[in-house]
Amino acid sequence: MPKISGNSKKTTVSPSPERRRELLSTAAEVFAAQGYNATTVRRIADEAGMLAGSLYYHFDSKESMVDEILSTFLDELWAGYDEVLRAGLGPRETIEALVTESFREIDRHRAAVAIYQKESRQLAALPRFGYLTDSQRRFEGAWLGTLERGVADGVFRADLDTRLAYRFLRDTVWVAASWYRPGGQHSAEEIARQYVSMVLDGITPRH
């Protein structure tokens, strides 16, 4: 129902959640393509087919928009990661599941991942984006901890440089946001299977 002010009797209608999501999706694509600093509210409004002043009816600033884009992505990512980490899987299976969940998130939030990759270091310096640093620490703990457990259990090579392996996995997984397109020839799950096979088993024939 519309909200009616008791004094002025003026009717105001709250923006619909669907419209808000549409605007955030548009903003995410612009941020990903142009960068946060180079993006203006006017440019986002132009892409959304509306006046810049009308966009302020939904969001008070471009900072608020990128905040909601990134926090939504990370909340979903950690819901999936936490489920994997609670499952009690072996080290290899945990890595496989984390990779799969990562590619699923790239499928759902490709533009947000691209923004995170390009802008998180800069944005983390701003007070409202402290959660980006916290998330990075959690991310490192999940992946690096699993690799270290795998070495200790004899699942991964004893001479594996786990920190180097973590950086390689992190960067090669998330860079996929620069080329992956939802609805393409391969699903997120198929790409994850191929990636895990290449990383953990190599690309040479087995004998």
MDTraj code that builds the backbone (N, CA, C; nanometers):
import mdtraj as md
import numpy as np

residues = "MET PRO LYS ILE SER GLY ASN SER LYS LYS THR THR VAL SER PRO SER PRO GLU ARG ARG ARG GLU LEU LEU SER THR ALA ALA GLU VAL PHE ALA ALA GLN GLY TYR ASN ALA THR THR VAL ARG ARG ILE ALA ASP GLU ALA GLY MET LEU ALA GLY SER LEU TYR TYR HIS PHE ASP SER LYS GLU SER MET VAL ASP GLU ILE LEU SER THR PHE LEU ASP GLU LEU TRP ALA GLY TYR ASP GLU VAL LEU ARG ALA GLY LEU GLY PRO ARG GLU THR ILE GLU ALA LEU VAL THR GLU SER PHE ARG GLU ILE ASP ARG HIS ARG ALA ALA VAL ALA ILE TYR GLN LYS GLU SER ARG GLN LEU ALA ALA LEU PRO ARG PHE GLY TYR LEU THR ASP SER GLN ARG ARG PHE GLU GLY ALA TRP LEU GLY THR LEU GLU ARG GLY VAL ALA ASP GLY VAL PHE ARG ALA ASP LEU ASP THR ARG LEU ALA TYR ARG PHE LEU ARG ASP THR VAL TRP VAL ALA ALA SER TRP TYR ARG PRO GLY GLY GLN HIS SER ALA GLU GLU ILE ALA ARG GLN TYR VAL SER MET VAL LEU ASP GLY ILE THR PRO ARG HIS".split()
xyz = np.array([
    [0.0838, -0.1194, 0.0000],
    [0.0000, 0.0000, 0.0000],
    [0.0872, 0.1244, 0.0000],
    [0.0483, 0.2342, -0.0689],
    [0.1233, 0.3580, -0.0630],
    [0.1233, 0.4133, 0.0783],
    [0.2319, 0.4817, 0.1145],
    [0.2427, 0.5459, 0.2442],
    [0.1875, 0.6875, 0.2332],
    [0.1003, 0.7276, 0.3265],
    [0.0374, 0.8592, 0.3216],
    [0.0776, 0.9375, 0.4445],
    [0.1315, 1.0559, 0.4223],
    [0.1721, 1.1421, 0.5320],
    [0.0491, 1.1939, 0.6042],
    [0.0530, 1.1957, 0.7362],
    [-0.0606, 1.2413, 0.8142],
    [-0.0833, 1.3902, 0.8034],
    [0.0203, 1.4681, 0.7733],
    [0.0063, 1.6132, 0.7679],
    [-0.0292, 1.6625, 0.6285],
    [0.0471, 1.6206, 0.5285],
    [0.0284, 1.6755, 0.3942],
    [-0.0653, 1.5914, 0.3084],
    [-0.0957, 1.4723, 0.3527],
    [-0.1766, 1.3793, 0.2746],
    [-0.1115, 1.3438, 0.1410],
    [0.0207, 1.3663, 0.1328],
    [0.0920, 1.3378, 0.0086],
    [0.1202, 1.1883, -0.0008],
    [0.0942, 1.1307, -0.1128],
    [0.1161, 0.9885, -0.1334],
    [0.2543, 0.9649, -0.1919],
    [0.3313, 0.8742, -0.1290],
    [0.4626, 0.8358, -0.1807],
    [0.4676, 0.6848, -0.1943],
    [0.5269, 0.6396, -0.2990],
    [0.5358, 0.4964, -0.3248],
    [0.6811, 0.4543, -0.3159],
    [0.7098, 0.3546, -0.2337],
    [0.8467, 0.3064, -0.2179],
    [0.8913, 0.2359, -0.3456],
    [1.0198, 0.2545, -0.3828],
    [1.0707, 0.1845, -0.5014],
    [1.0559, 0.0334, -0.4856],
    [1.0203, -0.0352, -0.5927],
    [1.0020, -0.1791, -0.5853],
    [1.1372, -0.2491, -0.5760],
    [1.1438, -0.3628, -0.5079],
    [1.2694, -0.4388, -0.5021],
    [1.3190, -0.4786, -0.6404],
    [1.2258, -0.5103, -0.7312],
    [1.2655, -0.5499, -0.8660],
    [1.3350, -0.4356, -0.9386],
    [1.2807, -0.3151, -0.9286],
    [1.3418, -0.1999, -0.9939],
    [1.4781, -0.1692, -0.9335],
    [1.4874, -0.1837, -0.8031],
    [1.6151, -0.1603, -0.7353],
    [1.7210, -0.2578, -0.7863],
    [1.6850, -0.3855, -0.7999],
    [1.7791, -0.4850, -0.8507],
    [1.8196, -0.4537, -0.9941],
    [1.7241, -0.4101, -1.0756],
    [1.7559, -0.3734, -1.2134],
    [1.8575, -0.2595, -1.2186],
    [1.8383, -0.1596, -1.1348],
    [1.9289, -0.0452, -1.1335],
    [2.0681, -0.0851, -1.0833],
    [2.0727, -0.1724, -0.9833],
    [2.2022, -0.2191, -0.9335],
    [2.2744, -0.3029, -1.0388],
    [2.1999, -0.3817, -1.1142],
    [2.2603, -0.4604, -1.2209],
    [2.3198, -0.3699, -1.3276],
    [2.2471, -0.2664, -1.3632],
    [2.2984, -0.1694, -1.4605],
    [2.4222, -0.0994, -1.4060],
    [2.4148, -0.0544, -1.2804],
    [2.5286, 0.0139, -1.2189],
    [2.6503, -0.0764, -1.2126],
    [2.6298, -0.2035, -1.1820],
    [2.7420, -0.2978, -1.1721],
    [2.8128, -0.3106, -1.3058],
    [2.7376, -0.3176, -1.4136],
    [2.7988, -0.3289, -1.5462],
    [2.8799, -0.2036, -1.5798],
    [2.8291, -0.0878, -1.5425],
    [2.9011, 0.0370, -1.5705],
    [3.0276, 0.0457, -1.4856],
    [3.0163, 0.0148, -1.3573],
    [3.1343, 0.0160, -1.2695],
    [3.2409, -0.0812, -1.3211],
    [3.1979, -0.1993, -1.3622],
    [3.2923, -0.3012, -1.4088],
    [3.3626, -0.2566, -1.5360],
    [3.2907, -0.1910, -1.6239],
    [3.3473, -0.1501, -1.7520],
    [3.4337, -0.0248, -1.7414],
    [3.3903, 0.0718, -1.6602],
    [3.4570, 0.2020, -1.6580],
    [3.5444, 0.2251, -1.5351],
    [3.5244, 0.1477, -1.4292],
    [3.5942, 0.1736, -1.3047],
    [3.5119, 0.2634, -1.2144],
    [3.5317, 0.2501, -1.0843],
    [3.4516, 0.3247, -0.9876],
    [3.4734, 0.4752, -0.9999],
    [3.5978, 0.5194, -1.0027],
    [3.6256, 0.6629, -1.0060],
    [3.5734, 0.7297, -1.1325],
    [3.5827, 0.6612, -1.2447],
    [3.5423, 0.7205, -1.3720],
    [3.3914, 0.7185, -1.3937],
    [3.3189, 0.6450, -1.3110],
    [3.1745, 0.6323, -1.3283],
    [3.1018, 0.7443, -1.2548],
    [3.0088, 0.8064, -1.3228],
    [2.9264, 0.9100, -1.2619],
    [2.7831, 0.8603, -1.2448],
    [2.7119, 0.9233, -1.1543],
    [2.5709, 0.8904, -1.1366],
    [2.4952, 0.9182, -1.2666],
    [2.5323, 1.0249, -1.3361],
    [2.4663, 1.0567, -1.4625],
    [2.4840, 0.9434, -1.5639],
    [2.6047, 0.8848, -1.5696],
    [2.6286, 0.7764, -1.6658],
    [2.5425, 0.6552, -1.6306],
    [2.5343, 0.6224, -1.5044],
    [2.4498, 0.5095, -1.4629],
    [2.3048, 0.5372, -1.4992],
    [2.2596, 0.6601, -1.4713],
    [2.1213, 0.6968, -1.5032],
    [2.0963, 0.6885, -1.6534],
    [2.1911, 0.7339, -1.7336],
    [2.1758, 0.7257, -1.8795],
    [2.1597, 0.5814, -1.9242],
    [2.2430, 0.4923, -1.8685],
    [2.2345, 0.3505, -1.9052],
    [2.1024, 0.2890, -1.8607],
    [2.0476, 0.3423, -1.7511],
    [1.9200, 0.2907, -1.6988],
    [1.8003, 0.3567, -1.7659],
    [1.8261, 0.4574, -1.8518],
    [1.7178, 0.5245, -1.9212],
    [1.6362, 0.6155, -1.8324],
    [1.7028, 0.6874, -1.7419],
    [1.6327, 0.7768, -1.6503],
    [1.7180, 0.9002, -1.6236],
    [1.6582, 1.0003, -1.5614],
    [1.7313, 1.1205, -1.5241],
    [1.8161, 1.0932, -1.4009],
    [1.9303, 1.1627, -1.3925],
    [2.0185, 1.1431, -1.2773],
    [1.9462, 1.1732, -1.1471],
    [1.8612, 1.2778, -1.1476],
    [1.7873, 1.3113, -1.0267],
    [1.6932, 1.2009, -0.9829],
    [1.6396, 1.1285, -1.0795],
    [1.5486, 1.0184, -1.0458],
    [1.6233, 0.9026, -0.9810],
    [1.7503, 0.8853, -1.0178],
    [1.8285, 0.7773, -0.9584],
    [1.8498, 0.8009, -0.8098],
    [1.8586, 0.9272, -0.7697],
    [1.8768, 0.9591, -0.6280],
    [1.7520, 0.9251, -0.5458],
    [1.6424, 0.9010, -0.6120],
    [1.5223, 0.8544, -0.5422],
    [1.5430, 0.7139, -0.4876],
    [1.6329, 0.6396, -0.5530],
    [1.6600, 0.5013, -0.5141],
    [1.7871, 0.4870, -0.4301],
    [1.8888, 0.5674, -0.4616],
    [2.0185, 0.5567, -0.3934],
    [2.0726, 0.6967, -0.3666],
    [2.1371, 0.7152, -0.2514],
    [2.1845, 0.8490, -0.2182],
    [2.3189, 0.8831, -0.2808],
    [2.3908, 0.7836, -0.3347],
    [2.5220, 0.8098, -0.3946],
    [2.5686, 0.6868, -0.4720],
    [2.6696, 0.7066, -0.5541],
    [2.7269, 0.5910, -0.6239],
    [2.7999, 0.5012, -0.5242],
    [2.8489, 0.5583, -0.4148],
    [2.9132, 0.4782, -0.3107],
    [2.8144, 0.3785, -0.2516],
    [2.6919, 0.4240, -0.2284],
    [2.5883, 0.3342, -0.1755],
    [2.5585, 0.2217, -0.2738],
    [2.5605, 0.2542, -0.4028],
    [2.5328, 0.1526, -0.5033],
    [2.6414, 0.0455, -0.5061],
    [2.7670, 0.0874, -0.5117],
    [2.8741, -0.0121, -0.5190],
    [2.8835, -0.0905, -0.3884],
    [2.8485, -0.0272, -0.2767],
    [2.8459, -0.0960, -0.1477],
    [2.7436, -0.2091, -0.1511],
    [2.6245, -0.1812, -0.1991],
    [2.5201, -0.2846, -0.2037],
    [2.5553, -0.3950, -0.3033],
    [2.6162, -0.3574, -0.4155],
    [2.6577, -0.4568, -0.5157],
    [2.7586, -0.5538, -0.4555],
    [2.8611, -0.5009, -0.3897],
    [2.9682, -0.5856, -0.3352],
    [2.9221, -0.6648, -0.2132],
    [2.8472, -0.6017, -0.1246],
    [2.8041, -0.6731, -0.0035],
    [2.7074, -0.7862, -0.0376],
    [2.6215, -0.7658, -0.1371],
    [2.5298, -0.8724, -0.1802],
    [2.6081, -0.9904, -0.2365],
    [2.7046, -0.9615, -0.3218],
    [2.7895, -1.0662, -0.3782],
    [2.8633, -1.1427, -0.2691],
    [2.9265, -1.0723, -0.1763],
    [3.0059, -1.1389, -0.0732],
    [2.9190, -1.2162, 0.0256],
    [2.8014, -1.1651, 0.0561],
    [2.7102, -1.2388, 0.1449],
    [2.6731, -1.3735, 0.0828],
    [2.6445, -1.3741, -0.0471],
    [2.6104, -1.4999, -0.1143],
    [2.7318, -1.5915, -0.1245],
    [2.8474, -1.5323, -0.1551],
    [2.9690, -1.6122, -0.1643],
    [2.9977, -1.6829, -0.0331],
    [2.9888, -1.6110, 0.0771],
    [3.0220, -1.6714, 0.2066],
    [2.9155, -1.7674, 0.2562],
    [2.7925, -1.7493, 0.2145],
    [2.6906, -1.8495, 0.2468],
    [2.7283, -1.9825, 0.1831],
    [2.7738, -1.9780, 0.0570],
    [2.8166, -2.1000, -0.0110],
    [2.9454, -2.1560, 0.0444],
    [3.0440, -2.0705, 0.0677],
    [3.1719, -2.1154, 0.1231],
    [3.1538, -2.1788, 0.2607],
    [3.0761, -2.1151, 0.3458],
    [3.0581, -2.1671, 0.4818],
    [2.9920, -2.3050, 0.4800],
    [2.9006, -2.3242, 0.3869],
    [2.8371, -2.4560, 0.3735],
    [2.9403, -2.5611, 0.3345],
    [3.0297, -2.5249, 0.2438],
    [3.1370, -2.6164, 0.2028],
    [3.2287, -2.6470, 0.3209],
    [3.2689, -2.5453, 0.3931],
    [3.3653, -2.5635, 0.5019],
    [3.3059, -2.6412, 0.6192],
    [3.1740, -2.6360, 0.6344],
    [3.1084, -2.7113, 0.7419],
    [3.0838, -2.8570, 0.7050],
    [3.1025, -2.8908, 0.5784],
    [3.0637, -3.0240, 0.5298],
    [3.1600, -3.1340, 0.5725],
    [3.2770, -3.0993, 0.6238],
    [3.3722, -3.2004, 0.6681],
    [3.4345, -3.2796, 0.5555],
    [3.4524, -3.2187, 0.4392],
    [3.5111, -3.2873, 0.3243],
    [3.6624, -3.2977, 0.3385],
    [3.7231, -3.3871, 0.2625],
    [3.8675, -3.3956, 0.2578],
    [3.9250, -3.2732, 0.1883],
    [4.0569, -3.2530, 0.1973],
    [4.1176, -3.1332, 0.1381],
    [4.0923, -3.1180, -0.0112],
    [4.1103, -3.2250, -0.0882],
    [4.0875, -3.2144, -0.2330],
    [3.9418, -3.1836, -0.2619],
    [3.8506, -3.2529, -0.1958],
    [3.7081, -3.2303, -0.2190],
    [3.6671, -3.0884, -0.1776],
    [3.7313, -3.0378, -0.0724],
    [3.7015, -2.9005, -0.0300],
    [3.7463, -2.8003, -0.1357],
    [3.8671, -2.8192, -0.1895],
    [3.9142, -2.7313, -0.2964],
    [3.8204, -2.7381, -0.4162],
    [3.7799, -2.8596, -0.4534],
    [3.6883, -2.8755, -0.5666],
    [3.5572, -2.8011, -0.5414],
    [3.5048, -2.8129, -0.4201],
    [3.3776, -2.7484, -0.3871],
    [3.3914, -2.5966, -0.3817],
    [3.5036, -2.5462, -0.3302],
    [3.5259, -2.4018, -0.3267],
    [3.5393, -2.3445, -0.4671],
    [3.6091, -2.4167, -0.5539],
    [3.6219, -2.3727, -0.6936],
    [3.4841, -2.3685, -0.7597],
    [3.4055, -2.4737, -0.7405],
    [3.2721, -2.4788, -0.8000],
    [3.1858, -2.3648, -0.7508],
    [3.1882, -2.3407, -0.6205],
    [3.1090, -2.2311, -0.5643],
    [3.1559, -2.0966, -0.6187],
    [3.2858, -2.0815, -0.6384],
    [3.3397, -1.9562, -0.6925],
    [3.2889, -1.9313, -0.8339],
    [3.2910, -2.0345, -0.9178],
    [3.2432, -2.0166, -1.0544],
    [3.0922, -1.9939, -1.0580],
    [3.0195, -2.0519, -0.9649],
    [2.8758, -2.0235, -0.9570],
    [2.8523, -1.8763, -0.9243],
    [2.9337, -1.8212, -0.8358],
    [2.9184, -1.6804, -0.8013],
    [2.9593, -1.5900, -0.9171],
    [3.0598, -1.6304, -0.9934],
    [3.0948, -1.5540, -1.1129],
    [2.9771, -1.5552, -1.2106],
    [2.9094, -1.6685, -1.2209],
    [2.7928, -1.6795, -1.3078],
    [2.6813, -1.5862, -1.2609],
    [2.6605, -1.5788, -1.1293],
    [2.5524, -1.4956, -1.0756],
    [2.5894, -1.3480, -1.0687],
    [2.7147, -1.3194, -1.0408],
    [2.7562, -1.1816, -1.0112],
    [2.8839, -1.1450, -1.0861],
    [2.8858, -1.1714, -1.2170],
    [3.0085, -1.1489, -1.2924],
    [3.0597, -1.0065, -1.2784],
    [2.9715, -0.9081, -1.2942],
    [3.0144, -0.7686, -1.2856],
    [3.0639, -0.7344, -1.1454],
    [2.9972, -0.7847, -1.0431],
    [3.0397, -0.7579, -0.9059],
    [3.1784, -0.8161, -0.8787],
    [3.2044, -0.9346, -0.9324],
    [3.3373, -0.9948, -0.9167],
    [3.4427, -0.9080, -0.9839],
    [3.4119, -0.8583, -1.1027],
    [3.5060, -0.7720, -1.1736],
    [3.5338, -0.6450, -1.0938],
    [3.4305, -0.5872, -1.0345],
    [3.4485, -0.4685, -0.9502],
    [3.5360, -0.5022, -0.8305],
    [3.5067, -0.6143, -0.7671],
    [3.5846, -0.6569, -0.6499],
    [3.7315, -0.6732, -0.6862],
    [3.7584, -0.7333, -0.8003],
    [3.8956, -0.7549, -0.8432],
    [3.9685, -0.6221, -0.8664],
    [3.9013, -0.5277, -0.9297],
    [3.9662, -0.4030, -0.9689],
    [3.9678, -0.2974, -0.8582],
    [3.8642, -0.2955, -0.7752],
    [3.8433, -0.1805, -0.6881],
    [3.8546, -0.2074, -0.5386],
    [3.8631, -0.3348, -0.4972],
    [3.8522, -0.3633, -0.3534],
    [3.9635, -0.2989, -0.2721],
    [4.0850, -0.2944, -0.3261],
    [4.1955, -0.2353, -0.2493],
    [4.1703, -0.0870, -0.2233],
    [4.1249, -0.0156, -0.3245],
    [4.0962, 0.1269, -0.3094],
    [3.9761, 0.1491, -0.2173],
    [3.8691, 0.0736, -0.2401],
    [3.7477, 0.0927, -0.1618],
    [3.7671, 0.0550, -0.0152],
    [3.8523, -0.0431, 0.0115],
    [3.8738, -0.0888, 0.1493],
    [3.9283, 0.0216, 0.2383],
    [3.9856, 0.1258, 0.1800],
    [4.0383, 0.2379, 0.2585],
    [3.9267, 0.3286, 0.3103],
    [3.8056, 0.3142, 0.2537],
    [3.6925, 0.3952, 0.2972],
    [3.6227, 0.3275, 0.4153],
    [3.5764, 0.4039, 0.5136],
    [3.5205, 0.3458, 0.6371],
    [3.4099, 0.2428, 0.6153],
    [3.3195, 0.2666, 0.5208],
    [3.2051, 0.1772, 0.5076],
    [3.2417, 0.0449, 0.4401],
    [3.3644, 0.0350, 0.3858],
    [3.4045, -0.0852, 0.3135],
    [3.5058, -0.1704, 0.3903],
    [3.5089, -0.1567, 0.5212],
    [3.6002, -0.2385, 0.6015],
    [3.5755, -0.3876, 0.5853],
    [3.4531, -0.4247, 0.5504],
    [3.4212, -0.5669, 0.5342],
    [3.4988, -0.6301, 0.4188],
    [3.5498, -0.5491, 0.3246],
    [3.6274, -0.6052, 0.2149],
    [3.7587, -0.6647, 0.2656],
    [3.8233, -0.5961, 0.3587],
    [3.9465, -0.6485, 0.4180],
    [3.9172, -0.7730, 0.5004],
    [3.8092, -0.7697, 0.5771],
    [3.7709, -0.8869, 0.6569],
    [3.7435, -1.0071, 0.5674],
    [3.6759, -0.9832, 0.4555],
    [3.6441, -1.0931, 0.3641],
    [3.7710, -1.1506, 0.3023],
    [3.8661, -1.0653, 0.2688],
    [3.9909, -1.1128, 0.2109],
    [4.0656, -1.2023, 0.3090],
    [4.0649, -1.1661, 0.4357],
    [4.1306, -1.2487, 0.5379],
    [4.0607, -1.3841, 0.5501],
    [3.9295, -1.3832, 0.5493],
    [3.8540, -1.5085, 0.5569],
    [3.8798, -1.5950, 0.4350],
    [3.8847, -1.5306, 0.3197],
    [3.9096, -1.6029, 0.1948],
    [4.0450, -1.6720, 0.1998],
    [4.1465, -1.5990, 0.2429],
    [4.2801, -1.6575, 0.2537],
    [4.2811, -1.7722, 0.3535],
    [4.2144, -1.7536, 0.4655],
    [4.2111, -1.8590, 0.5661],
    [4.1464, -1.9865, 0.5157],
    [4.0369, -1.9715, 0.4403],
    [3.9660, -2.0890, 0.3892],
    [4.0516, -2.1662, 0.2899],
    [4.1084, -2.0967, 0.1914],
    [4.1847, -2.1637, 0.0865],
    [4.3215, -2.2094, 0.1359],
    [4.3929, -2.1211, 0.2013],
    [4.5266, -2.1561, 0.2489],
    [4.5192, -2.2660, 0.3547],
    [4.4214, -2.2563, 0.4428],
    [4.4053, -2.3590, 0.5453],
    [4.3773, -2.4956, 0.4863],
    [4.2977, -2.5002, 0.3811],
    [4.2672, -2.6269, 0.3151],
    [4.3907, -2.6847, 0.2474],
    [4.4692, -2.5990, 0.1825],
    [4.5926, -2.6458, 0.1188],
    [4.6917, -2.6990, 0.2221],
    [4.7052, -2.6303, 0.3322],
    [4.7969, -2.6754, 0.4377],
    [4.7500, -2.8082, 0.4972],
    [4.6197, -2.8234, 0.5127],
    [4.5655, -2.9500, 0.5631],
    [4.5930, -3.0621, 0.4641],
    [4.5823, -3.0305, 0.3350],
    [4.6087, -3.1316, 0.2343],
    [4.7525, -3.1782, 0.2338],
    [4.8465, -3.0857, 0.2560],
    [4.9882, -3.1228, 0.2652],
    [5.0106, -3.2092, 0.3894],
    [4.9540, -3.1683, 0.5012],
    [4.9716, -3.2427, 0.6261],
    [4.9134, -3.3833, 0.6166],
    [4.8048, -3.3977, 0.5423],
    [4.7393, -3.5286, 0.5288],
    [4.7992, -3.6138, 0.4168],
    [4.8949, -3.5594, 0.3431],
    [4.9547, -3.6335, 0.2334],
    [4.8711, -3.6350, 0.1070],
    [4.7667, -3.5541, 0.1022],
    [4.6817, -3.5472, -0.0173],
    [4.7489, -3.4634, -0.1255],
    [4.8177, -3.3585, -0.0843],
    [4.8939, -3.2745, -0.1760],
    [5.0429, -3.2955, -0.1521],
    [5.1250, -3.2609, -0.2486],
    [5.2685, -3.2834, -0.2415],
    [5.3304, -3.2178, -0.1186],
    [5.4266, -3.2859, -0.0600],
    [5.4931, -3.2346, 0.0596],
    [5.5731, -3.1083, 0.0299],
    [5.6202, -3.0935, -0.0947],
    [5.7016, -2.9764, -0.1300],
    [5.6175, -2.8617, -0.1856],
    [5.4859, -2.8719, -0.1758],
    [5.3991, -2.7680, -0.2284],
    [5.4164, -2.6390, -0.1493],
    [5.4414, -2.5295, -0.2178],
    [5.4427, -2.3976, -0.1548],
    [5.2971, -2.3534, -0.1439],
    [5.2390, -2.3721, -0.0275],
    [5.0951, -2.3514, -0.0129],
    [5.0540, -2.2065, -0.0353],
    [5.1363, -2.1118, 0.0067],
    [5.1002, -1.9719, -0.0137],
    [5.1038, -1.9360, -0.1621],
    [5.2034, -1.9865, -0.2343],
    [5.2087, -1.9631, -0.3785],
    [5.0912, -2.0308, -0.4480],
    [5.0595, -2.1519, -0.4047],
    [4.9457, -2.2241, -0.4631],
    [4.8152, -2.1492, -0.4384],
    [4.8013, -2.0941, -0.3178],
    [4.6814, -2.0164, -0.2853],
    [4.6680, -1.8959, -0.3772],
    [4.7765, -1.8231, -0.3966],
    [4.7706, -1.7051, -0.4828],
    [4.7369, -1.7429, -0.6272],
    [4.7953, -1.8543, -0.6724],
    [4.7663, -1.9005, -0.8080],
    [4.6188, -1.9363, -0.8221],
    [4.5675, -2.0137, -0.7277],
    [4.4266, -2.0525, -0.7332],
    [4.3363, -1.9308, -0.7267],
    [4.3631, -1.8426, -0.6330],
    [4.2809, -1.7220, -0.6172],
    [4.2749, -1.6416, -0.7458],
    [4.3897, -1.6128, -0.8026],
    [4.3939, -1.5243, -0.9186],
    [4.3384, -1.5900, -1.0444],
    [4.3679, -1.7178, -1.0637],
    [4.3217, -1.7830, -1.1859],
    [4.1729, -1.8141, -1.1830],
    [4.1158, -1.8333, -1.0651],
    [3.9710, -1.8525, -1.0557],
    [3.8985, -1.7212, -1.0844],
    [3.9333, -1.6159, -1.0118],
    [3.8543, -1.4936, -1.0188],
    [3.8770, -1.4131, -1.1455],
    [3.9918, -1.4335, -1.2114],
    [4.0131, -1.3621, -1.3375],
    [3.9135, -1.4071, -1.4443],
    [3.8492, -1.5204, -1.4212],
    [3.7493, -1.5691, -1.5167],
    [3.6350, -1.4695, -1.5358],
    [3.6147, -1.3811, -1.4381],
    [3.5096, -1.2800, -1.4526],
    [3.5344, -1.1889, -1.5716],
    [3.6595, -1.1811, -1.6194],
    [3.6911, -1.0939, -1.7327],
    [3.6505, -1.1551, -1.8662],
    [3.6309, -1.2885, -1.8701],
    [3.5948, -1.3516, -1.9983],
    [3.4674, -1.4363, -1.9915],
    [3.4271, -1.4777, -1.8730],
    [3.3089, -1.5629, -1.8613],
    [3.1820, -1.4829, -1.8916],
    [3.0917, -1.5441, -1.9655],
    [2.9618, -1.4841, -1.9922],
    [2.8528, -1.5854, -1.9595],
    [2.7598, -1.5491, -1.8702],
    [2.6495, -1.6395, -1.8378],
    [2.5738, -1.6810, -1.9625],
    [2.5325, -1.8068, -1.9654],
    [2.4568, -1.8569, -2.0797],
    [2.5428, -1.8973, -2.1967],
    [2.6746, -1.9074, -2.1745],
    [2.7653, -1.9459, -2.2813],
    [2.7655, -2.0953, -2.3067],
    [2.8663, -2.1403, -2.3780],
    [2.8723, -2.2809, -2.4188],
    [2.8863, -2.3747, -2.2991],
    [2.9596, -2.3317, -2.1957],
    [2.9847, -2.4168, -2.0794],
    [2.9211, -2.3573, -1.9537],
    [2.8626, -2.4432, -1.8732],
    [2.8047, -2.3984, -1.7465],
    [2.9158, -2.3691, -1.6468],
    [2.8802, -2.2993, -1.5403],
    [2.9774, -2.2700, -1.4358],
    [3.0333, -2.3989, -1.3759],
    [2.9472, -2.4980, -1.3588],
    [2.9912, -2.6253, -1.3004],
    [3.0876, -2.6993, -1.3929],
    [3.0622, -2.6947, -1.5240],
    [3.1510, -2.7619, -1.6188],
    [3.2871, -2.6933, -1.6224],
    [3.2885, -2.5612, -1.6207],
    [3.4158, -2.4887, -1.6175],
    [3.4921, -2.5224, -1.4900],
    [3.4209, -2.5302, -1.3792],
    [3.4859, -2.5649, -1.2522],
    [3.5475, -2.7040, -1.2593],
    [3.4761, -2.8010, -1.3181],
    [3.5306, -2.9372, -1.3302],
    [3.6567, -2.9385, -1.4156],
    [3.6530, -2.8669, -1.5270],
    [3.7701, -2.8609, -1.6141],
    [3.8874, -2.7934, -1.5433],
    [3.8581, -2.6864, -1.4723],
    [3.9629, -2.6121, -1.4018],
    [4.0289, -2.7006, -1.2958],
    [3.9476, -2.7664, -1.2133],
    [4.0013, -2.8527, -1.1075],
    [4.0844, -2.9648, -1.1674],
    [4.0367, -3.0240, -1.2772],
    [4.1106, -3.1319, -1.3406],
    [4.2469, -3.0842, -1.3888],
    [4.2514, -2.9657, -1.4503],
    [4.3787, -2.9137, -1.4992],
    [4.4745, -2.8778, -1.3856],
    [4.4218, -2.8188, -1.2803],
    [4.5056, -2.7752, -1.1690],
    [4.5573, -2.8938, -1.0867],
    [4.4670, -2.9865, -1.0553],
    [4.5042, -3.0955, -0.9642],
    [4.5605, -3.2187, -1.0359],
    [4.5233, -3.2381, -1.1616],
    [4.5685, -3.3577, -1.2332],
    [4.6596, -3.3268, -1.3513],
    [4.6707, -3.2006, -1.3907],
    [4.7554, -3.1629, -1.5034],
    [4.6836, -3.1781, -1.6359],
    [4.7568, -3.1498, -1.7449],
    [4.6966, -3.1568, -1.8780],
    [4.7630, -3.2613, -1.9663],
    [4.8583, -3.3356, -1.9101],
    [4.9209, -3.4421, -1.9873],
    [4.8459, -3.5723, -1.9664],
    [4.8489, -3.6646, -2.0616],
    [4.7772, -3.7911, -2.0485],
    [4.8286, -3.8728, -1.9302],
    [4.7383, -3.9465, -1.8682],
    [4.7760, -4.0366, -1.7603],
    [4.8215, -4.1693, -1.8197],
    [4.9231, -4.2292, -1.7590],
    [4.9753, -4.3577, -1.8081],
    [4.9503, -4.4689, -1.7045],
])
top = md.Topology()
chain = top.add_chain()
for i, resn in enumerate(residues, 1):
    res = top.add_residue(resn, chain, resSeq=i)
    for name in ("N", "CA", "C"):
        top.add_atom(name, md.element.get_by_symbol(name[0]), res)
traj = md.Trajectory(xyz[None], top)
